[in-house]
Amino acid sequence: MKDTVEIRWHGRGGQGAKTAALLLADVAFSTGKYVQGFPEYGPERMGAPITAYNRIGSDRIRIHSNIYEPDYVVVVDETLLESVDVTAGLNPDGAIVINSAKKPEEVKEHLRGYTGKVYTIDARRISVAALGKYFPNSPMLAAIVAISGVIDRATFLKEMENSYKHKFAKKPDVIEGNMQALKMVLQEL
C-alpha cells in the first residue's frame, strides 16, 4: 500500500463533500486505479459536520477502515477549523486544502500547529462565477486533484466531463458550469 494516497474530507451535510469523495473515486477508477471512496455516517443532517474518505493507488487496497493518518485533508467549510481537529494525523509531507477567501498564512493559526503545506481556494467565488450558486464541492475536488497529483489534470477533466454528462444528461448548463469551475481552479493552482 506504499503508493496509496489517502485523503480525508471535512464538510457539512449538504455541501457535497461526500459526493466529491465519491466522484474522485469514480474518476480514479476509470483511469485504472484501485480506489475507495466512502463517508463516515452518524446522525448527519443538513449543516452537521461530516467526514468522507478516499484511498487511491495502483495496487489492490486491502485495508478497510477510516483514514487516521491522511496524506491530504480537504476542508469544504472553514468554520470547521474552530470545532474539528481537521489536521489530526495529517502527514506533514502532505497538505491541507481549505475553502477560504483568506490567504494560507491567515488560517494557519487554526491548524493546531500543523507544519505541512497549507492551500486555500475561494470555492464560493469560483462556484458563483461558474454556476451562479454556491456549490463548493466541484472547486474543492479540482483543488485536491491539482495539489495531490493523484490524477493527471487532462485525464481528470475528460473523466469529469463524462461523469457530469451522465449525471446531468438533461441539464447541459450544469455540466458547463461545473466544468468551468474545475478549469478555473486548475488554472489558479
C-alpha positions in Angstrom: 0.0 0.0 0.0 3.1 2.2 -0.3 1.8 4.2 -3.3 -1.7 4.6 -2.0 -2.8 8.2 -1.4 -5.2 8.8 1.5 -7.5 11.8 1.6 -9.8 12.9 4.3 -12.7 15.3 3.6 -14.3 17.5 6.2 -17.5 19.4 5.4 -21.1 19.9 6.5 -24.1 17.9 5.4 -25.4 19.3 2.1 -22.1 20.8 0.9 -21.1 17.9 -1.3 -18.0 16.6 0.5 -19.4 13.0 0.3 -20.3 13.5 -3.4 -16.9 14.9 -4.2 -15.1 11.9 -2.5 -17.3 9.5 -4.5 -16.7 11.4 -7.7 -12.9 11.3 -7.1 -13.1 7.6 -6.5 -15.1 7.1 -9.8 -12.8 9.2 -11.9 -9.7 7.5 -10.4 -11.2 4.0 -11.0 -11.9 4.9 -14.6 -8.2 5.6 -15.1 -7.4 2.0 -13.9 -6.5 2.8 -10.3 -7.7 0.9 -7.2 -10.0 3.1 -5.1 -12.1 3.6 -2.1 -14.5 6.4 -1.6 -16.8 6.4 1.4 -18.4 8.7 4.0 -18.4 8.2 7.8 -22.0 8.0 8.8 -23.6 9.1 12.0 -26.6 11.3 12.9 -25.8 13.6 10.0 -28.3 16.2 9.0 -28.1 19.3 6.8 -25.3 21.5 8.2 -23.8 19.0 10.6 -20.1 18.1 10.3 -19.4 15.1 8.1 -16.3 13.2 7.1 -15.6 11.3 3.9 -12.5 9.4 2.7 -10.6 8.4 -0.4 -7.8 5.8 -0.9 -6.3 5.8 -4.4 -3.5 3.6 -5.6 -2.1 1.3 -8.3 -2.2 -1.8 -6.1 -5.2 -3.5 -4.6 -6.3 -1.8 -1.4 -6.7 -4.3 1.4 -7.4 -2.0 4.4 -11.0 -1.2 5.2 -11.2 1.5 7.8 -11.5 5.2 8.3 -8.3 7.2 7.5 -6.5 8.2 10.6 -3.2 9.4 9.1 -4.1 11.0 5.7 -1.7 12.4 3.2 -4.1 15.2 2.3 -7.1 16.8 4.0 -9.8 18.8 2.3 -11.9 21.3 4.4 -15.0 22.3 2.5 -16.2 24.6 5.2 -13.7 26.7 7.0 -15.9 27.2 10.1 -15.0 23.6 10.9 -11.5 24.8 11.8 -12.9 26.1 15.1 -14.7 22.9 16.1 -13.0 19.9 14.4 -9.3 18.9 14.6 -9.0 18.7 10.8 -5.2 18.2 11.0 -5.4 15.1 13.3 -2.9 12.6 12.0 -2.2 14.7 8.8 1.1 13.8 7.3 3.4 16.9 7.4 4.7 15.9 4.0 1.2 16.1 2.6 -1.1 19.2 2.6 -4.4 20.6 3.7 -6.7 22.4 1.3 -9.2 24.8 2.8 -12.2 26.5 1.2 -11.4 30.1 2.2 -11.0 33.5 0.7 -8.2 34.1 3.2 -4.5 33.5 2.5 -2.9 30.3 3.9 -1.0 32.4 6.5 -4.3 33.7 7.8 -5.7 30.3 8.6 -2.6 28.6 9.9 -3.3 29.8 13.5 -6.4 27.5 13.4 -4.5 24.4 12.4 -3.2 23.3 15.8 0.5 23.5 14.9 0.4 21.7 11.6 3.7 22.3 9.9 2.9 21.0 6.4 1.7 22.8 3.3 -1.5 24.8 3.5 -3.5 25.9 0.5 -6.7 28.0 0.3 -9.1 28.2 -2.5 -12.1 30.5 -2.7 -14.6 27.9 -3.7 -17.5 30.3 -3.1 -16.2 32.9 -5.6 -15.4 30.3 -8.2 -18.7 28.4 -7.8 -20.8 31.6 -8.0 -18.9 32.8 -11.1 -19.2 29.4 -12.9 -22.6 28.1 -11.7 -24.4 31.2 -10.4 -24.8 29.5 -7.0 -22.7 28.2 -4.2 -21.7 24.6 -4.7 -18.2 24.2 -3.1 -17.6 20.5 -4.0 -16.5 20.8 -7.6 -13.9 23.5 -6.9 -12.6 21.6 -3.9 -12.4 18.4 -5.9 -10.3 20.1 -8.6 -8.1 21.7 -5.9 -7.3 18.3 -4.3 -6.5 16.8 -7.7 -4.2 19.7 -8.6 -2.4 19.6 -5.2 -2.1 15.9 -4.8 -1.4 15.0 -8.4 -3.4 11.8 -7.8 -4.8 12.0 -11.4 -3.3 13.8 -14.4 -5.2 17.1 -14.9 -6.2 16.5 -18.6 -7.5 13.0 -17.7 -9.3 14.3 -14.7 -11.1 16.9 -16.8 -12.0 14.4 -19.5 -13.4 11.9 -17.0 -15.2 14.5 -15.0 -17.0 15.7 -18.2 -18.0 12.2 -18.9 -19.3 11.8 -15.3 -21.2 15.1 -15.4 -22.7 14.2 -18.8 -24.0 11.0 -17.3 -25.2 12.6 -14.1 -26.7 15.8 -15.6 -27.8 14.5 -19.0 -30.8 16.8 -19.1 -29.1 19.8 -17.6 -26.3 20.9 -20.1 -25.9 24.3 -18.3 -25.0 22.4 -15.1 -22.4 20.4 -17.0 -20.9 23.5 -18.5 -20.9 25.4 -15.2 -19.2 22.5 -13.3 -16.6 22.1 -16.0 -15.9 25.8 -15.9 -15.5 25.7 -12.1 -13.0 22.8 -12.4 -11.0 24.6 -15.1 -10.9 27.8 -13.1 -9.4 26.0 -10.0 -6.9 24.1 -12.1 -5.7 27.4 -13.7 -5.4 29.1 -10.3 -3.4 26.3 -8.8 
